[in-house]
Amino acid sequence: MTPPQTKAVGRQTGSRTNHALKAWTLLGILGSCCCPVLYAWAPEQPPCSAPAYHQFDFWVGDWDVFEQGGSVTEAHATVTRVQGGCGLREQYNGTDGSSGESLSMYDPSTAQWQQSWVSSHGQIVLIYGNLQDQRMVLSGTDHSPAGQRLVRGVWSPEKNGVRETAERSSDGGKTWTPWFDLSFRPHASSR
């Protein structure tokens, strides 16, 4: 049998232990309930939300494509954001039956844009670059059945659309010749 004094101390110790246990339990419950709420108040940035991923967004749209200064539609092109805004996909359908697609994306590891183009004629173009003075400037290599050559493309936002110009070089960049000059205007049904 325990002496009466020890029992009283035991009860006090037990009472303190019960209060401490209740306090820790309450803190645990509050922490598990409230912490997710606190985390919800500080949202994470979605992937590809940095401004660099949206530098080429001026090209997004449903377009009729013309030779610069021309009035005859050469193609219909649709440029959409894909993969949660991490890239742009171009679908190009020429009035002559030709077609092609490109995928453009910003690569944060190189701080550059890159575009891969493939056409129904077996042409592959791989180009890289950046936004310069509000124009997207990409250069690289055109791989076609006729061989390889250097290419440089420039996309410029304009009042009524986007202008895309390209030039190519067969001598390693010593001389450049115009390849095409296109005007992307809002598709007739979306004007």
C-alpha positions as CSV (number, residue, x, y, z in Angstrom):
1,M,0.0,0.0,0.0
2,T,1.2,3.5,-0.9
3,P,1.4,6.2,1.8
4,P,-1.3,8.9,1.5
5,Q,1.3,11.7,0.6
6,T,2.5,9.7,-2.4
7,K,-1.0,9.2,-3.7
8,A,-1.6,13.0,-3.7
9,V,1.6,13.7,-5.5
10,G,0.7,10.9,-7.9
11,R,-2.6,12.5,-8.6
12,Q,-1.1,15.9,-9.2
13,T,1.5,14.3,-11.5
14,G,-1.3,12.4,-13.3
15,S,-3.4,15.6,-13.5
16,R,-0.4,17.5,-15.0
17,T,0.2,14.6,-17.4
18,N,-3.5,14.6,-18.5
19,H,-3.4,18.3,-19.1
20,A,-0.2,18.1,-21.1
21,L,-1.5,15.1,-23.0
22,K,-4.7,17.1,-23.8
23,A,-2.7,20.1,-24.9
24,W,-0.5,18.1,-27.2
25,T,-3.5,16.3,-28.6
26,L,-5.3,19.6,-29.2
27,L,-2.2,21.0,-30.9
28,G,-2.0,17.9,-33.1
29,I,-5.6,18.2,-34.1
30,L,-5.3,21.9,-34.9
31,G,-2.1,21.3,-36.8
32,S,-3.7,18.6,-39.0
33,C,-6.8,20.6,-39.6
34,C,-5.4,24.1,-40.0
35,C,-2.1,23.4,-41.8
36,P,-3.7,22.4,-45.0
37,V,-5.8,25.5,-44.9
38,L,-2.6,27.6,-44.3
39,Y,-0.9,25.9,-47.3
40,A,-4.0,26.6,-49.4
41,W,-3.6,30.3,-48.7
42,A,-0.1,30.3,-50.2
43,P,-0.8,28.7,-53.7
44,E,2.1,27.2,-55.6
45,Q,3.0,28.7,-58.9
46,P,1.7,26.4,-61.7
47,P,4.3,25.0,-64.0
48,C,5.2,27.2,-67.0
49,S,3.6,30.3,-65.5
50,A,6.7,32.4,-65.6
51,P,6.6,35.3,-68.1
52,A,9.2,33.7,-70.4
53,Y,6.7,30.9,-71.2
54,H,4.3,33.5,-72.6
55,Q,6.6,35.5,-74.8
56,F,5.3,33.8,-77.9
57,D,1.6,34.0,-77.0
58,F,1.1,36.8,-79.6
59,W,1.1,34.0,-82.2
60,V,-1.8,32.1,-80.6
61,G,-4.9,32.2,-82.8
62,D,-7.0,30.9,-85.7
63,W,-5.3,32.4,-88.8
64,D,-5.7,32.8,-92.5
65,V,-2.2,32.9,-94.0
66,F,-1.2,35.2,-96.9
67,E,2.0,36.1,-98.8
68,Q,3.0,39.5,-97.3
69,G,0.9,42.1,-99.1
70,G,-1.2,39.5,-100.9
71,S,-4.9,39.0,-100.9
72,V,-5.1,35.3,-101.8
73,T,-5.3,32.8,-98.8
74,E,-2.3,30.5,-99.0
75,A,-3.1,28.4,-95.9
76,H,-5.1,28.1,-92.7
77,A,-3.2,27.9,-89.5
78,T,-4.2,27.3,-85.9
79,V,-1.8,28.0,-83.1
80,T,-2.9,26.8,-79.6
81,R,-1.4,26.6,-76.1
82,V,-0.7,23.0,-75.2
83,Q,0.3,21.1,-72.1
84,G,-1.0,23.6,-69.6
85,G,0.6,26.5,-71.3
86,C,4.1,24.9,-71.5
87,G,4.2,25.1,-75.3
88,L,2.5,26.2,-78.6
89,R,1.3,23.9,-81.3
90,E,0.9,25.1,-84.9
91,Q,-1.2,23.2,-87.4
92,Y,-0.7,24.5,-90.9
93,N,-2.8,23.4,-93.9
94,G,-1.9,24.9,-97.3
95,T,-4.5,25.5,-99.9
96,D,-2.3,23.4,-102.3
97,G,-2.7,20.3,-100.0
98,S,0.6,20.7,-98.2
99,S,0.6,20.6,-94.4
100,G,2.9,20.8,-91.4
101,E,3.0,21.1,-87.7
102,S,5.3,22.7,-85.2
103,L,5.8,22.5,-81.5
104,S,7.4,25.6,-79.8
105,M,8.4,25.6,-76.2
106,Y,10.5,27.6,-73.8
107,D,13.4,25.7,-72.2
108,P,14.3,27.2,-68.8
109,S,17.6,25.1,-68.7
110,T,18.9,27.0,-71.7
111,A,16.7,30.2,-71.4
112,Q,15.8,29.7,-75.0
113,W,12.8,29.0,-77.2
114,Q,12.9,26.0,-79.5
115,Q,10.7,24.9,-82.3
116,S,10.4,21.6,-84.1
117,W,8.6,21.6,-87.5
118,V,7.6,18.7,-89.6
119,S,5.9,18.8,-93.0
120,S,4.0,16.4,-95.2
121,H,6.9,16.6,-97.6
122,G,9.3,15.1,-95.0
123,Q,10.9,18.4,-94.1
124,I,12.2,18.8,-90.5
125,V,13.3,22.2,-89.2
126,L,14.9,22.6,-85.7
127,I,15.3,26.2,-84.6
128,Y,16.3,27.9,-81.4
129,G,16.3,31.5,-80.1
130,N,14.7,34.2,-78.0
131,L,12.4,37.2,-78.0
132,Q,14.3,40.3,-79.3
133,D,12.7,43.7,-79.5
134,Q,9.2,42.2,-79.3
135,R,10.0,39.8,-82.1
136,M,10.6,36.0,-81.8
137,V,13.9,35.2,-83.6
138,L,14.7,31.5,-84.0
139,S,17.5,30.0,-86.1
140,G,18.9,26.5,-86.8
141,T,18.8,23.8,-89.4
142,D,16.4,22.8,-92.1
143,H,16.7,19.0,-92.8
144,S,15.0,18.2,-96.1
145,P,15.4,15.5,-98.8
146,A,17.5,18.1,-100.7
147,G,20.0,18.3,-97.8
148,Q,20.7,20.6,-94.8
149,R,20.8,24.4,-94.7
150,L,20.7,27.1,-92.1
151,V,17.4,28.9,-91.5
152,R,16.4,31.9,-89.6
153,G,12.7,32.8,-88.8
154,V,11.3,36.0,-87.3
155,W,7.7,36.3,-85.9
156,S,6.6,39.9,-85.4
157,P,3.3,41.0,-83.8
158,E,1.4,43.4,-86.1
159,K,-1.7,45.5,-85.7
160,N,-3.9,42.9,-87.5
161,G,-2.0,39.7,-86.9
162,V,1.5,38.3,-87.0
163,R,4.2,38.5,-89.7
164,E,6.6,35.6,-90.2
165,T,9.7,36.0,-92.3
166,A,12.3,33.4,-93.0
167,E,15.7,33.3,-94.8
168,R,18.1,30.5,-95.4
169,S,21.8,29.9,-96.1
170,S,23.5,27.1,-98.0
171,D,27.0,28.4,-97.3
172,G,27.1,28.1,-93.5
173,G,25.7,31.6,-92.9
174,K,28.0,33.6,-95.1
175,T,25.1,34.7,-97.3
176,W,21.3,34.6,-96.7
177,T,18.4,34.6,-99.2
178,P,14.7,35.2,-98.5
179,W,12.7,32.0,-98.1
180,F,9.2,33.3,-97.4
181,D,7.3,36.3,-96.0
182,L,3.9,35.4,-94.6
183,S,1.1,37.4,-92.9
184,F,-1.1,35.6,-90.4
185,R,-4.5,37.4,-90.2
186,P,-7.5,36.4,-88.0
187,H,-9.4,33.6,-89.8
188,A,-12.4,35.0,-91.7
189,S,-15.0,33.3,-89.5
190,S,-13.4,34.6,-86.3
191,R,-13.2,38.3,-87.3
